[in-house]
Amino acid sequence: MEVIVCPTYEEISVAAARVVAETLNEKPDAVLGLATGSTPLGLYKELIRMHKEEGLDFSHVTTFNLDEYVGLSHNHPQSYYYFMWENLFKHINVPVENIHVPSGTANDYRAYCEWYEDRIDECDGIDLQVLGIGSDGHIAFNEPSSSLASRTRLKTLTEQTIDDNARFFDKREDVPIYSITMGVGTILDAERLILLANGEGKADAVAAAVEGPVSSMITASALQLHPDSLFFVDEAAAGKLKMRDYYDWIQKNKPGSPGA
């Protein structure tokens, strides 16, 4: 696990976008795993800029999103499909048929979750998975106590997650209580993982994920088990890291860095 602390949210967004761009330049038909929420918005804004101004090409890319609310159709303004379309997909040249966002209106969720897993396998797995982190340390909708070997499935949201997401809805009662989500095991199968976190409200979760024990109560801590995971955090989100000086030392002394 590598921790990269940047002064601002804008800088972590640009740094993470650079990793995505490098992946696409090395493998134009890469499979990207994508996340929703406010945290990756800066990343997506930078990818759109790179596409329009630098020619970053998504024409052979396949995408898989982490999760979706159960009960919301694609055109619902709070669905994650709608979010992705408005904030990324309609601004880049990714083929619509290559976009995969879990369905919140499937007739048979067990069968659908198995199909989603199979579809990822058919694409030879995810090359680069983008993640955010919940205030309680969850990734995707893998709430505390989720199995670290879990696969795509239905999940009941915690009251804390519902409270955290209520700001996006007219009222708290409108927040769905169920989701369909990639499992922790599914996420760990990706070739490379990048997690973005910003703001003081994520500092405890980041510290627990990076420096705490690997635990199903902090599902982001499972990234400690992955051979190639990057945490991009701003100063506020890094505020509770006990080894912060060491992480900065590592970045300063990496081959090719100005201080090396």
matplotlib code that plots the C-alpha trace (Angstrom):
import matplotlib.pyplot as plt

x = [0.0, 1.3, 0.0, 0.3, -0.6, -1.3, -2.0, -5.5, -8.4, -7.7, -4.2, -5.2, -7.8, -5.1, -2.6, -5.2, -6.3, -2.6, -2.7, -5.8, -4.3, -1.1, -3.2, -5.0, -1.8, -0.2, -3.4, -6.0, -8.6, -8.2, -11.1, -11.8, -13.7, -15.4, -16.9, -19.6, -20.0, -18.6, -15.0, -14.2, -15.9, -12.5, -10.9, -13.7, -13.4, -9.7, -10.2, -12.8, -10.2, -7.6, -9.9, -10.9, -7.6, -5.0, -6.8, -7.1, -8.9, -11.7, -13.0, -11.8, -12.3, -14.8, -16.1, -17.7, -19.2, -19.0, -22.6, -26.2, -29.2, -31.9, -35.2, -33.8, -34.0, -31.2, -33.0, -33.6, -31.5, -30.0, -29.2, -25.5, -26.0, -27.4, -24.5, -21.9, -23.6, -23.9, -20.4, -18.3, -19.7, -21.5, -18.3, -15.9, -15.9, -16.5, -18.9, -22.3, -22.2, -19.0, -20.5, -21.6, -23.4, -25.3, -29.0, -31.2, -34.3, -33.3, -36.0, -33.7, -30.9, -29.1, -28.9, -28.0, -25.1, -23.8, -24.0, -22.1, -19.3, -19.2, -19.2, -16.1, -14.4, -15.3, -13.4, -10.4, -10.9, -10.5, -7.2, -7.7, -10.3, -11.2, -12.5, -13.8, -14.1, -17.1, -16.8, -17.1, -14.3, -16.4, -15.6, -18.4, -21.4, -19.5, -20.7, -18.9, -19.0, -19.0, -17.0, -13.6, -14.2, -17.6, -18.7, -21.3, -24.5, -27.4, -26.4, -28.5, -27.1, -26.3, -28.1, -24.8, -24.5, -28.2, -27.5, -24.4, -26.2, -29.4, -28.0, -28.4, -32.1, -35.1, -35.5, -33.8, -36.8, -36.1, -32.7, -33.0, -32.0, -30.7, -27.9, -26.3, -22.5, -19.3, -17.9, -14.6, -13.2, -14.3, -12.5, -9.3, -9.3, -8.5, -4.9, -4.5, -6.5, -6.6, -8.5, -9.2, -10.2, -10.5, -11.7, -11.4, -14.5, -12.5, -9.4, -10.4, -11.5, -8.3, -6.1, -8.0, -7.8, -4.1, -2.7, -5.3, -5.7, -7.3, -10.9, -14.3, -15.4, -13.3, -13.6, -11.2, -8.5, -8.6, -6.5, -3.6, -3.7, -3.5, 0.0, -0.7, -2.9, -2.6, -4.2, -4.5, -5.4, -5.4, -4.0, -7.2, -7.9, -4.3, -4.7, -4.9, -2.0, 0.6, 3.2, 2.6, 6.3, 7.3, 4.9, 6.2, 9.8, 8.9, 7.5, 10.5, 12.9, 11.2, 13.3, 12.8, 11.4, 13.0, 14.3, 15.8]
y = [0.0, 3.4, 6.6, 9.8, 13.0, 16.1, 19.5, 19.9, 17.9, 19.3, 17.9, 14.4, 14.4, 15.3, 12.8, 10.0, 11.0, 10.7, 7.1, 6.4, 8.1, 6.0, 2.9, 3.8, 4.8, 1.5, -0.5, 1.3, -1.4, -1.4, -2.4, 0.4, 0.0, 3.2, 4.8, 7.4, 10.0, 13.4, 12.3, 11.1, 14.2, 16.0, 12.9, 12.7, 16.4, 16.0, 12.9, 14.9, 17.7, 15.2, 13.7, 17.1, 18.9, 16.1, 13.4, 10.8, 8.0, 5.9, 4.3, 0.8, 1.1, -1.1, 0.1, -1.5, 0.5, -0.6, -0.3, 1.0, 1.7, -1.0, 0.4, 3.3, 3.2, 4.5, 7.8, 8.5, 11.6, 9.9, 6.6, 6.0, 5.3, 8.8, 10.2, 8.5, 9.6, 13.2, 13.5, 11.4, 9.1, 11.7, 13.8, 11.1, 8.6, 5.4, 3.2, 2.9, -0.9, -1.1, 0.7, -1.6, -0.1, -2.6, -2.6, -1.4, -2.8, -6.4, -9.1, -11.8, -10.2, -13.4, -14.3, -10.7, -10.6, -13.8, -12.4, -9.2, -11.3, -13.5, -10.4, -9.0, -12.4, -12.4, -9.1, -10.6, -8.7, -5.1, -3.5, -0.4, 0.1, 3.5, 3.7, 6.1, 5.5, 5.9, 7.7, 4.3, 2.9, 1.0, 0.6, 0.4, -0.6, -3.2, -2.0, -2.9, -6.7, -7.5, -10.6, -9.8, -12.6, -11.3, -11.1, -8.9, -9.2, -7.3, -5.4, -3.7, -0.2, 1.0, 3.9, 5.8, 5.4, 6.4, 9.5, 10.3, 10.0, 11.7, 15.1, 13.9, 13.2, 15.5, 13.7, 10.9, 8.6, 8.7, 7.0, 3.3, 0.9, -1.7, -1.7, -4.0, -3.9, -5.5, -7.5, -6.9, -10.0, -8.7, -5.5, -7.2, -9.1, -5.9, -5.6, -2.2, -0.1, 3.6, 5.1, 8.8, 10.5, 14.2, 16.2, 16.0, 13.8, 10.9, 11.2, 8.5, 6.1, 6.6, 6.0, 2.9, 1.6, 2.3, 1.7, -0.3, -4.1, -5.8, -6.1, -6.7, -3.8, -1.5, -3.0, -0.5, -2.1, -5.1, -3.0, -3.8, -7.3, -6.0, -6.0, -2.7, -0.2, 3.6, 6.0, 9.6, 11.7, 15.5, 17.1, 17.0, 13.3, 12.5, 14.3, 11.1, 9.1, 8.3, 7.4, 10.5, 11.6, 8.2, 8.3, 11.7, 10.3, 7.5, 9.9, 12.2, 9.3, 7.4, 6.9, 9.9, 12.2, 15.6, 14.7, 11.3]
z = [0.0, -1.0, 0.6, -1.4, 0.5, -1.5, -0.2, -1.8, -3.2, -6.6, -6.5, -5.4, -8.3, -10.8, -9.4, -9.6, -13.1, -14.1, -13.0, -15.0, -18.1, -17.7, -17.6, -20.8, -22.6, -21.7, -22.4, -24.6, -24.1, -20.3, -18.0, -15.5, -12.2, -11.3, -8.2, -7.5, -4.8, -4.4, -3.9, -7.5, -9.1, -9.4, -10.9, -13.5, -14.3, -14.9, -17.1, -19.2, -19.6, -20.6, -23.2, -24.7, -24.5, -24.7, -26.7, -23.9, -25.7, -24.1, -27.4, -26.5, -22.7, -20.7, -17.4, -14.4, -11.6, -8.0, -6.9, -7.3, -5.2, -5.3, -6.6, -8.7, -12.5, -14.7, -15.3, -11.6, -10.7, -7.7, -9.4, -9.9, -13.6, -13.9, -11.9, -14.1, -17.3, -16.2, -14.6, -17.0, -19.7, -21.8, -21.9, -23.2, -26.0, -24.1, -26.1, -24.4, -24.9, -22.9, -19.8, -16.9, -13.9, -11.6, -12.2, -9.4, -11.0, -11.8, -11.5, -10.1, -8.1, -7.3, -11.0, -11.9, -9.4, -10.8, -14.3, -13.2, -11.8, -15.0, -17.2, -15.3, -15.8, -19.5, -19.8, -18.1, -14.9, -13.9, -14.6, -12.5, -9.8, -8.5, -4.9, -2.3, 1.4, 3.7, 7.0, 8.7, 6.5, 4.0, 0.3, -2.3, -0.2, 1.7, 5.1, 8.4, 9.1, 5.3, 4.5, 3.0, 0.5, -0.6, -4.2, -6.0, -4.0, -2.3, 0.8, 3.5, 4.2, 7.7, 9.2, 9.1, 5.4, 4.9, 7.1, 5.1, 1.7, 2.8, 1.6, -2.0, -1.5, -0.7, 2.6, 4.5, 4.0, 0.3, 0.6, -0.4, 2.3, -0.1, -2.7, -5.1, -4.7, -5.8, -2.9, -1.2, -2.8, -6.2, -5.6, -4.5, -7.7, -9.7, -11.0, -9.3, -6.8, -6.3, -3.3, -3.0, 0.3, 1.2, 4.1, 7.9, 8.0, 6.4, 8.6, 11.1, 8.3, 6.3, 9.4, 10.3, 6.7, 6.3, 9.8, 11.7, 11.6, 8.6, 9.7, 8.2, 10.4, 8.2, 4.8, 3.2, 5.4, 3.0, 0.6, 2.9, 1.4, -2.2, -3.9, -5.7, -4.0, -3.8, -1.4, -2.6, 0.4, 1.0, 4.1, 6.0, 5.3, 6.3, 9.7, 11.8, 10.1, 12.7, 10.1, 8.0, 8.0, 6.7, 3.8, 2.8, 3.1, 0.8, -1.9, -1.5, -2.1, -4.9, -8.0, -10.3, -7.6, -7.1, -3.7, -4.7]

ax = plt.figure().add_subplot(projection="3d")
ax.plot(x, y, z, "-o")
ax.set_aspect("equal")
plt.show()
